[in-house]
């Protein structure tokens, strides 16, 4: 029986509410933890990463042989930042970073996003209607594409509005235009100092009051670790840079996407070291120039998408996608990541509902043997 005193003590307990998180443009809290997420610009990639790319993390993109698809993912990442009003810091040694920003894809208007999403779902059902065997007709249909309402959609046939580009802060780091540089370590140190200066001067640090914060900083680096960065393939300067970059981003409202040509690195231990120093790792395996390009099983795709490392932040067990068998394809207006589905292999006898039977007259010897088998089966108790 409760007394007045015990009832007052019991009623004094209140459910602890979640602390008010900082609201930044283009972000949303994760459904798995309290980490803020930003969109990569590719909705299907956001789903595979658990809803988006966590703020304060590094995404490592292992380039395809030609480097065209990894460059496209970097453009999506930067274009999403422009649409959200985020600041951009782009570094490259192969081309002028300003030219990359000018070539960003244009966004799809709000009223066309639903049509764009419906088109993606329609593409997942296949462009051609394939007639399948009778035993597969009643099976549930599999959704091949990944769809989400987070982020924006982009049209690769258009370019980003110059007015939107002028409205965001853009910082460029060109390794080609650097002064006298003799090693990759000097290039990586200069890039790290540029990122650190930007975080402190533009007030991206988490220690800054919410009224003084400048939003999100998106860092993009193209073909890091290539010979153009004066990297010999197993240079320890790159792992040291990644280690310092992760520590810097953990204390800032910033996120980074790095593309690395791992196919040029001969030491597999060096590649594994880079993967361990990153928060998420994806590998693009293009079919261009390989035997798989002529394989009819992969005729609907342009390459395989390997999710090498899944981000796990603020939780013991992170998000895990439904399947790891993934492929990507590039259409005229969009880049898609889908579940890899191979066509079923059907035999000639399996496709028939039933075989035609013919009555064959039995001989006297056959009829005697059949009667003996029937009499034996009656005596056996199954």
BAMIZA-152461 format. One record per residue (C-alpha): x, y, z. Coordinates in nm, 3 decimals. Example, Ala and Ser with C-alpha at 12.3 -4.5 7.8 and 13.67 -1.06 7.14 Angstrom:
2
east/north/up
1.230/-0.450/0.780
1.367/-0.106/0.714
// end
This chain:
382
east/north/up
0.000/0.000/0.000
0.138/0.336/-0.106
0.168/0.619/0.146
0.158/0.984/0.051
0.536/1.002/0.078
0.602/0.699/-0.145
0.348/0.819/-0.403
0.521/1.155/-0.424
0.854/0.982/-0.474
0.716/0.753/-0.746
0.545/1.038/-0.929
0.861/1.250/-0.927
1.031/1.030/-1.188
1.024/1.175/-1.537
1.131/1.023/-1.863
1.459/1.169/-1.973
1.415/1.338/-2.305
1.675/1.345/-2.577
1.903/1.643/-2.575
1.837/1.904/-2.836
2.081/1.844/-3.117
2.227/2.112/-3.335
2.012/2.175/-3.639
2.221/2.226/-3.949
2.102/2.262/-4.305
2.110/1.946/-4.509
2.141/1.714/-4.209
1.918/1.475/-4.021
1.973/1.248/-3.719
2.038/0.882/-3.775
1.766/0.630/-3.691
2.027/0.398/-3.538
2.213/0.649/-3.319
2.234/1.020/-3.250
2.486/1.088/-3.526
2.406/1.362/-3.777
2.388/1.246/-4.138
2.435/1.420/-4.470
2.342/1.287/-4.811
2.608/1.168/-5.053
2.399/1.289/-5.347
2.319/0.930/-5.451
2.000/0.809/-5.273
2.085/0.441/-5.318
2.427/0.494/-5.159
2.266/0.673/-4.864
2.051/0.366/-4.796
2.351/0.133/-4.808
2.542/0.349/-4.560
2.256/0.344/-4.310
2.070/0.660/-4.412
2.357/0.882/-4.519
2.716/0.977/-4.450
2.783/1.057/-4.084
2.923/1.400/-4.004
3.283/1.378/-3.890
3.367/1.067/-4.094
3.572/0.976/-4.400
3.436/0.783/-4.698
3.704/0.611/-4.905
3.614/0.537/-5.267
3.843/0.284/-5.434
3.846/0.400/-5.794
3.761/0.195/-6.097
4.029/0.139/-6.359
3.924/0.434/-6.574
3.834/0.655/-6.278
3.519/0.789/-6.445
3.263/0.643/-6.203
3.452/0.748/-5.891
3.480/1.098/-6.032
3.105/1.095/-6.085
3.041/0.997/-5.721
3.260/1.286/-5.611
3.054/1.522/-5.828
2.732/1.396/-5.670
2.880/1.457/-5.326
2.975/1.815/-5.414
2.648/1.889/-5.595
2.449/1.782/-5.289
2.657/2.021/-5.082
2.576/2.308/-5.318
2.204/2.237/-5.293
2.223/2.230/-4.912
2.432/2.546/-4.888
2.738/2.365/-4.749
3.092/2.491/-4.791
3.317/2.299/-5.030
3.688/2.223/-5.014
3.807/2.038/-5.323
4.160/1.910/-5.381
4.297/1.752/-5.697
4.629/1.687/-5.866
4.504/1.568/-6.205
4.296/1.869/-6.308
4.192/2.211/-6.196
3.944/2.181/-5.906
3.750/2.480/-6.039
3.672/2.291/-6.359
3.530/2.001/-6.157
3.293/2.232/-5.969
3.177/2.399/-6.290
3.084/2.058/-6.431
2.855/1.954/-6.144
2.518/1.803/-6.246
2.205/2.013/-6.215
1.935/1.935/-5.964
1.589/1.805/-6.045
1.310/2.044/-5.949
1.093/1.965/-5.648
0.784/1.887/-5.853
0.986/1.644/-6.066
1.142/1.453/-5.777
0.842/1.226/-5.733
0.848/1.144/-6.103
1.220/1.085/-6.080
1.173/0.848/-5.785
0.894/0.665/-5.967
1.119/0.626/-6.269
1.389/0.467/-6.053
1.140/0.217/-5.914
1.016/0.141/-6.263
1.371/0.079/-6.382
1.417/-0.174/-6.105
1.147/-0.390/-6.260
1.347/-0.408/-6.583
1.324/-0.228/-6.912
1.210/-0.539/-7.092
0.938/-0.772/-6.978
1.092/-1.118/-6.956
0.871/-1.424/-6.976
0.968/-1.659/-6.696
0.879/-2.016/-6.610
0.542/-2.102/-6.463
0.686/-2.187/-6.122
0.823/-1.831/-6.077
0.505/-1.646/-6.171
0.353/-1.653/-5.822
0.674/-1.555/-5.643
0.687/-1.209/-5.479
0.862/-0.942/-5.684
1.200/-0.826/-5.561
1.273/-0.453/-5.534
1.612/-0.406/-5.697
1.659/-0.033/-5.637
1.712/0.157/-5.314
1.496/0.466/-5.268
1.485/0.736/-5.003
1.349/1.085/-4.965
1.671/1.219/-4.812
1.882/1.445/-5.029
1.825/1.572/-5.383
1.806/1.416/-5.726
2.032/1.527/-6.009
2.021/1.520/-6.387
2.353/1.436/-6.552
2.245/1.602/-6.877
2.230/1.947/-6.715
2.473/2.164/-6.520
2.445/2.327/-6.182
2.301/2.678/-6.177
2.594/2.926/-6.156
2.396/3.137/-5.909
2.385/2.845/-5.666
2.759/2.793/-5.703
2.830/3.155/-5.623
2.615/3.136/-5.310
2.835/2.875/-5.138
3.191/2.899/-5.008
3.438/2.719/-5.234
3.799/2.653/-5.142
4.031/2.490/-5.394
4.358/2.307/-5.339
4.551/2.232/-5.655
4.854/2.010/-5.604
4.978/2.102/-5.951
5.004/2.471/-5.866
5.194/2.411/-5.544
5.533/2.574/-5.499
5.853/2.373/-5.486
5.744/2.035/-5.351
5.975/1.734/-5.344
5.765/1.464/-5.175
5.409/1.349/-5.121
5.445/1.411/-4.747
5.476/1.784/-4.814
5.164/1.778/-5.031
4.960/1.591/-4.770
5.081/1.821/-4.492
4.987/2.126/-4.696
4.640/1.982/-4.760
4.592/1.900/-4.393
4.693/2.254/-4.295
4.446/2.394/-4.550
4.162/2.185/-4.404
4.257/2.279/-4.047
4.272/2.649/-4.134
3.931/2.631/-4.302
3.772/2.454/-4.005
3.905/2.713/-3.759
3.853/3.026/-3.968
3.506/2.939/-4.098
3.387/2.823/-3.754
3.309/2.460/-3.833
3.441/2.338/-3.498
3.198/2.160/-3.266
3.331/2.371/-2.979
3.187/2.685/-3.135
2.852/2.813/-3.003
2.556/2.721/-3.220
2.502/3.087/-3.310
2.853/3.112/-3.458
2.858/2.786/-3.651
2.882/2.801/-4.030
2.711/2.475/-4.120
2.880/2.177/-4.282
3.214/2.160/-4.462
3.239/1.901/-4.741
3.594/1.793/-4.823
3.655/1.617/-5.153
3.991/1.483/-5.270
4.036/1.327/-5.613
4.281/1.043/-5.691
4.475/1.071/-5.367
4.767/0.829/-5.360
4.826/0.843/-5.735
5.166/0.926/-5.890
5.037/1.279/-5.951
5.045/1.325/-5.573
5.410/1.210/-5.583
5.301/0.891/-5.410
5.504/0.578/-5.481
5.220/0.339/-5.395
5.328/0.232/-5.048
5.424/0.569/-4.907
5.340/0.589/-4.533
5.251/0.956/-4.575
4.900/0.873/-4.697
4.804/0.658/-4.393
4.944/0.929/-4.168
4.730/1.186/-4.347
4.416/0.972/-4.307
4.486/0.926/-3.937
4.526/1.302/-3.887
4.221/1.379/-4.103
3.990/1.152/-3.900
4.101/1.317/-3.578
4.041/1.659/-3.728
3.694/1.575/-3.862
3.582/1.420/-3.533
3.599/1.768/-3.379
3.433/1.953/-3.668
3.107/1.968/-3.856
3.273/1.833/-4.166
3.270/1.522/-4.383
3.518/1.397/-4.641
3.507/1.180/-4.952
3.842/1.060/-5.087
3.895/0.870/-5.411
4.204/0.648/-5.419
4.329/0.440/-5.718
4.399/0.123/-5.519
4.442/-0.077/-5.840
4.776/0.101/-5.887
4.904/-0.011/-5.546
5.096/-0.336/-5.546
5.107/-0.386/-5.170
4.778/-0.530/-5.042
4.879/-0.458/-4.682
4.904/-0.090/-4.768
4.550/-0.095/-4.912
4.419/-0.272/-4.601
4.583/-0.007/-4.387
4.400/0.267/-4.578
4.070/0.083/-4.537
4.116/0.048/-4.161
4.189/0.419/-4.129
3.863/0.510/-4.305
3.511/0.500/-4.162
3.344/0.361/-4.475
3.497/0.204/-4.785
3.341/0.126/-5.122
3.508/-0.028/-5.425
3.396/0.022/-5.784
3.473/-0.263/-6.023
3.408/-0.147/-6.377
3.341/-0.392/-6.659
3.519/-0.170/-6.913
3.800/-0.364/-7.078
3.733/-0.686/-6.884
3.582/-1.020/-6.982
3.269/-0.943/-6.781
3.182/-0.671/-7.031
3.096/-0.941/-7.287
2.925/-1.167/-7.036
2.548/-1.175/-7.103
2.481/-1.215/-6.729
2.599/-0.857/-6.669
2.453/-0.696/-6.978
2.226/-0.467/-6.773
2.510/-0.328/-6.558
2.832/-0.135/-6.601
3.015/-0.271/-6.298
3.001/-0.431/-5.956
2.964/-0.228/-5.638
3.158/-0.367/-5.341
3.085/-0.236/-4.992
3.418/-0.308/-4.825
3.356/-0.139/-4.490
3.031/-0.033/-4.323
3.037/0.264/-4.083
2.985/0.180/-3.716
2.960/0.487/-3.497
2.817/0.524/-3.146
2.691/0.165/-3.153
2.822/-0.187/-3.107
2.649/-0.318/-3.418
2.604/-0.086/-3.711
2.368/-0.087/-4.003
2.394/-0.386/-4.235
2.232/-0.380/-4.581
1.993/-0.647/-4.702
2.244/-0.788/-4.948
2.608/-0.739/-5.044
2.556/-0.848/-5.404
2.538/-0.506/-5.565
2.594/-0.362/-5.909
2.580/-0.016/-6.064
2.479/0.121/-6.399
2.503/0.462/-6.556
2.204/0.585/-6.749
2.167/0.900/-6.950
2.046/1.111/-6.659
2.134/0.921/-6.341
2.367/0.681/-6.166
2.201/0.381/-5.999
2.314/0.119/-5.749
2.094/-0.191/-5.750
2.078/-0.542/-5.615
2.249/-0.783/-5.848
1.998/-1.032/-5.989
2.112/-1.292/-6.237
1.858/-1.452/-6.471
1.740/-1.798/-6.363
1.897/-2.098/-6.533
1.617/-2.320/-6.664
1.653/-2.670/-6.802
1.447/-2.799/-7.089
1.254/-3.053/-6.879
1.188/-2.813/-6.592
1.011/-2.561/-6.811
0.746/-2.813/-6.914
0.439/-2.853/-6.695
0.419/-3.227/-6.755
0.552/-3.485/-6.993
0.333/-3.676/-7.234
0.303/-4.040/-7.131
0.245/-4.326/-7.367
0.091/-4.659/-7.276
0.333/-4.938/-7.362
0.189/-5.294/-7.372
0.352/-5.524/-7.122
0.481/-5.865/-7.210
0.407/-6.175/-7.006
0.744/-6.155/-6.830
0.692/-5.787/-6.748
0.346/-5.850/-6.605
0.481/-6.130/-6.383
0.762/-5.909/-6.251
0.518/-5.623/-6.181
0.287/-5.857/-5.984
0.580/-5.979/-5.776
0.687/-5.622/-5.698
0.331/-5.527/-5.593
0.297/-5.831/-5.368
0.635/-5.753/-5.208
0.540/-5.388/-5.146
0.223/-5.497/-4.965
0.423/-5.702/-4.717
0.664/-5.413/-4.639
0.534/-5.178/-4.374
0.661/-4.822/-4.436
// end
